[in-house]
Amino acid sequence: MTLRCIRGGRIIDPSQSIDQEGDLWIEDQRIRGVGNKQTGQPYDVIDARGMIVVPGLVDMHVHLCEPGDENNETIETGTKAALESGFTSLAVMPDTEPAIDTQSSAEFITAQAKRAGHVNVFPIGALTKGRKGEELAEMGGLLEGGAVAFSDSDRPVANAEIMRRGLEYATMLNKAVLSRPEVEELTRRGIMNEGNTSVALGMPGIPTAAEQIQVDRDLHLAKWTGAKLHLQSLSCEGSVESVRRAQAEQVPVTAEANPHHFILTDVELRSFDSNFKVNPPLRSERDVRAVIRGLKDGTISVIASDHSPFATELKLRELDEAPFGIIGIETMLPLCIKHLVHPGHLTWPQLIEKLAFNPARVLGINRGTLREGRPADVTIIDPNEEWTIDCQRFRSRSRNSPFHGWTVRGRVAMVLVAGHTKYVRPGWRATEASLERR
């Protein structure tokens, strides 16, 4: 038996309503318990005084590009970036080439992740074959291959009957369907949010209606079928209001927001910097406030990165030709601290719930908690370290972030996956120092 103790930190575990200073005990690869009454002599004591100790974070909306676009990202580089950013579990979207629409393609993702050896990776299976929206994928086979949910990623399922049947089959398998709502007929030429800024710049716009119409349709289908629906990347006020009403009617829907949608607005596109080009696009200040309200009142229960890496040469194209997407894994935690915790929109426990327990619950995976007997995935955060985001130091293969040069506070100090130390921030010597004091 191997016994470890993380001593004296502020332990936050929303799954157990824990927010207290104390010790976290790990036995072999699992959580033994929280508190000072544990017995036994640990072989390793980690001094976490002044630190925040939380369940390993879970990002349920990540694009890792392998197979097919390894010049943008690989499972090796993406999971390394996640690890050093405090994330111990990732749910990988199926927009690969070929798509993750068969049992073998799902098994490939898990095998590559195991080979990389950084964090847990859970494939999201394509809802339809080839993500074409025409015929349902072999959902049972995908489940056998390790898929934990179903989605066509950034290709909305336009055919309502196909979406209905997908929701029904997912219900039979007790899995969620993840939908990124968009009416493509309203967005095909668009570059940015349709509004005053797009008119001033003479750019084709993407209206909020393109998102809200699809949100409303999917909510009606979820109510009809009773299926677990998760709406990804909500960006506008109307969508948040629709979800709020549906939840009040007991529709089984959850929703997520991405950091750029509660931090940035479409005004940023005046710079013509393609790192601000994302889909759904950056919206108005009113929409930003609505997303924050949704996070505060629980309408939006998950924060996810929508990590979308693109090689530098692709993002250097003219704005109308550059791809949509922002990388987000390596900036998500400090940006959430800066823009949600420090202004008082969320407490620390509320933030950790949206970054760990809630995404794990939506996916139905055994993560995001410090309950006794669960896998010992643990993230230790220094809440006070101030630092500057530097894209050139990212572990990701790509650099397409609009947050380069921003000053933030709060940084990951240490990460354990299944009880094993996988990352210690250079210069942080809590483990060695504590061993010397023993």
N, C-alpha and C positions, 0 to 999 in steps of 0.2 A: 504493500500500500504506500502510495506517495501522497503526502499531505503538505499543502501550501496554505499560507495565510496572507491575505492582503489587509494590512493593518492600518486602522485609524483614519480611513477615508470617509467622505460623505457618500454613503451608499444610497443610490436611488434606483428603485425597482418598482415602476408603476403597476406591474402585474400583481404585486403584493401590497401596494400602497405603502411602500417603505421609503422613507426619506430620513436617514439618521446617520450619525457618525458611529463607526464601529468597525468590526472585522468581518471580512468575507473569507470563508474557508472552502478550499477546493481539495477533493479527494480523488486522486487519479485524474480522470477526464471529466468529472462531474462536480456540480455544486454540492457541497456538504451542508452549508447553512450560513446564516447571517447572525452575528452576535458574539459576545465575549465569553460564552459559557461552553464553547466547544472544548473537547478534551483531546489530548494527543500532542506530540512534539513535532511541529512542522520542520521539514528539511529546508524550507525556504520561507523567509518572511519578507514581504514587499512593503516598504514604508510608503503609505499613501496619504499621510497627513497633509492637509491642504489641497488634496486632490478630490475629484468626483469619480466615483466608481459606479459604473452602469453596465447593464447587459450589452453584449456586443451589438453594435448598430446593424440595422437591416435596410438595405436599399432595394426596393422592389421594382425599380424601373431603370434598367441599365442596358445600354447597347455596347456589346464588346466586339462586334464586327468579325468574329471568327466562327466559321470559315467564310471566306469571300473577300473581305476588305481588311486584311491584316496590315496594310500600310497605314491604316488609321488607328487601329488598336488590336491587341491580341488578348486572349484570356490570361496569359502570363502577365502582361503589362497592366491590364485593367484590374486584375485582382491584387497585384502588388500595390497599385495606387489606392485601392479600397482599404487594404490592410493598414497602411500607414495613415489613413484618414479615420480610423476607428471602426470601420465596417467589417464585420466578420461573416456576413451573409449577403449574397447578391442574388436577385432574380433577373435572369438574362432574357431580354426580349428576342423573339424569333425572327427578326428581320436580317437573317444571315443569307448567304448564297451557297448552297440551297437553304431554303427556310427550314426551321425546326418544325417539321410537319410529319415526321415518322419516328418510330421508336428508336431506330438506329441513330438518327440525327440528335435526338435528346441524349442518348447514351454517349455520343461523341463529346458533347459539352461537359458532362460530368467527368468523363475520363480525362479531358484536357485540364479541367480544374484540379482534379486529383493529382495530376502530373505536376502542375504548377505548385501546389502545396501551400497556398497562402490562406485562402478563406473558403467558406462553404459557397457553392454555386448551385442554384436551382434553376433549371431551364423552364421557361414559359413556352408551352406548346402552341403552335399556330392553330387558330380556330378553323381556318379553311386551308385547303390544299394550295400550297404555293403562295398563301396569303392573297389569293385572287378574289376571294369573296364569292365563289361560285359553287363550291362543294365542300362540305365539312371534312376536315382532316380525320385521320384515324385516332380519335381522342382516347379510346381505351388503350391503344398501343403506346401513345405518348405518355400516358399515365404510368404504364409499365416501364417506360424508359426513363422515368424520373421527373416528368413534368409535374409542376405543382399548381398550375393554372393555365388558362387559355386566352389567347389574344392574337389579333392580326397586327399588333404593334401600331405603327403610324398609318396603316391603311384601314380606314373605317370600313365596316361591313355595310355596304349600301343597301343590300337586299334585306328587307325586314323579315322575310320568311326564313332566310338562312340564319339571320341573327336569332330569331325566335328558337329555331331548332337547336342552334348551338347552346343557347341558354338552357334549354330543356335537357340536353345530353349532359351538360356540365353539372346540372342539378343531380342527375342520376349518379354521377361520379363524385358528388359532394365537393366540387371545386368551383372556384370563382371564374368569371369571365371578365377580363380587363379590356375596357374600351377606351380608345383615344378619340373622343367625339369630334367629328368634322363632316360637313357636307361638302364633298370635293367639288361639286359643280360651282360652289360659291368661292372657292379658294384657288383654283388652278393657276390663275395669272398673278395671284397676290404675292407681295414681297413683305409687307408689314401691316400692322393694324390699320383698318380703315377708319379715318378720323381726320381731325384738323391737320395733324402733322403730315399724313400721307398726301393730303390735298396740297399743302404748302410745298412739299418736295416733289410733287408730280409723280408719285409712285402708286402702282396698283395696290389696292387695299384688300385685306382679309377681314370681313365684317364679323362682329361678335355673333351675329345670327347664325353663321356657319357652325359654330360650336353649340350654341344653345338649342337649335333645332334638333341636332343629333342627340344632345343630352335628353331632351324631352322625349324623343322617340324611344331611346334606350330605357328610360325610366318607366314608360308605359309597358314596355315588353317585360321588364323585371317584375313589375307589379302583376302582370298577367301570368307569368310563368312561376313566380316565387323564387327565381334564381338569384344567386349571389352575384351582384353586379358591382364592379369597381370602376369608377370613372377616373381616368388619368389626366393629369396636366390641366386642371381647370384654370382658366385664365380671366374670366369675365364675370361681372356682377350677376347677369341673368342666369348663368349656369349655377352659381352658388345658391341663388334664391330658389331655383328649381329643385336642387338637391335637398335644400332645407325643408321645403314643403313635402317632398316625397318621404323623407325620413319621419316627418311628423305623422304621415299616413302609414308608417310602419313598412314602407317598401324596403327590401333588404339591399340597400345600396350604401357603399362607402365611396369616398373620394379622396383624391390627393392633390397637392400643390407642389410645384417646383420652385426653388428659391428665387430664380430670376423673375417669376411672376408676382412675387410679393416684395420685390426690391426695386426693379427697374421699370421704366415706362417707355412708350414708343418715342418719346422725345430723344432718346439716345441715338436713334437712327439718323438724326441730323448730322452726325459725324460720318455717315456712310461707312462705318466700320462693320464689316460682315460678322464680327464676333457678337454683335447684338441681334443678328438675324436668326430667329428661332421660330418653330411652328409647334403649337399655336404661338402667335407673335406676342411681343411685349405690348401690353395694352395701355389704357389711360390711367391716370392717377386714381380716378374713381374706381376702376376695376381693381387696382392694387389694394385699395382700402377694403373693398368687398372681400377679396381673398383673405386678407388679414382677419376680418371679422369672422369669416368662415373657420379659420384656424382657431380663433379664440373661443368660439361657442361650440366647437366640436363638429360642425357640419363637415369640415375637412379634417379627417382623422389621421391622415398619413402625409408625411413630407418625403418626397423622393427626388432624385437628382435629374432624371431623364438624361443621364450621361451620354452625350452624343459626340464622340470624337471624330474630327476630320483633319487630315494632313494639312500642313500649313499652305502648301501650294494650291489646295482646293479653296481654302478660305481667302486667298489673295486675289481671287477672281473678282470681276465687277460684281456689284451688289446683287444685281438681278440674276447672275449666273452662279454665285456662291451657294453652297448647300446650307440648309437650315440646320442649326444645332450648336449647343454649348456643352463643353465638358463640365461635369459638376461634382464628381465624387470628392475631389481633393479640396474643394472650397465649401462644401455644404455645411458641415458642422460649424465652422467659425462664422459663416454668414448668418446662420440661424441664431447663433448666440448674439451676434451684433444687432440683428434686425428684429428679433423676436423676444429674446430674454432681456437684454439690456433696456429696451424701451418699455418693458413691462407687459407686452402682449401675451407672452406665455411664461409660466414658471419653469424652472428646470425639470421637475417631474413631468409637466405637460409636454415639454419638448422631447424628452426621452421616450415618452409614450408614443409620440408620432414618428420617432426615428427608430424604434426598436419593437416594442410590444405590438402596436397596432399593425404594422406591415406584416409581421410574422403571423398574426391572427388572421388577416385577410388571406394570406397564402396557405394557412393551415400547416405551418412548419413548426417544429419543436425548438424555436429559438426566441430571442427577445425577452428573456426572463432570467432571473437569478433564483428561481425556485429550487428547492432541494431535489437532487436527482437529475436535474436537467443538464445538458451539455455546458461545460464551463467556458462559454464564450464571454469574455469580459473586456471592457474598454475602460482605461483610466485616463481621465482628462485633467489637464492643468487649466483651470478656468481663468487664470490671471495672466498667463503669458501673452504678451503683445508681440505681434510679428507682421511681416509684410508678405502678401501673396506674390510669389515669383513663379510665373509659368515655366521658366527655364529649369526650375528644380522639380517639376512634376515628374511623377513616376509614369504617368500616362504617356503613350507614344505621341499624342497630339497636344496642341497648345491653345486651342480655340476657346479661350476664356475671356470674358469682358472684365474680369475682376483683377487682372494683373496690376500690381502696384497698390492695391487697397490695403489699408492697415486694419487688422482685426485682432481680437483678443480671445484666447481659448484655443488650446492645442492638445492633440493626443500625445500622451506620454508613454503609454504602454498598451499592448493588445495581447490577449491570450485567446487562442482558439483551441477548444477541447482541452483546456487546462495547460496547454503548451505555450510558452512565451514565443510569439511570432514576431513581435516588433517592440523595440525599446528606442525611444527617440534619442539620437546622439546627444550626449552630454547629460542625460538624466540617469543618475546612478543610484536610484532608490534601492534596488535589489542588493547591489554590492555593499552599500552603506549600511543597510539594515543587517546584513550578515556579519559585518564587522562589529556591530554593536552587541550582537547576541553573545 
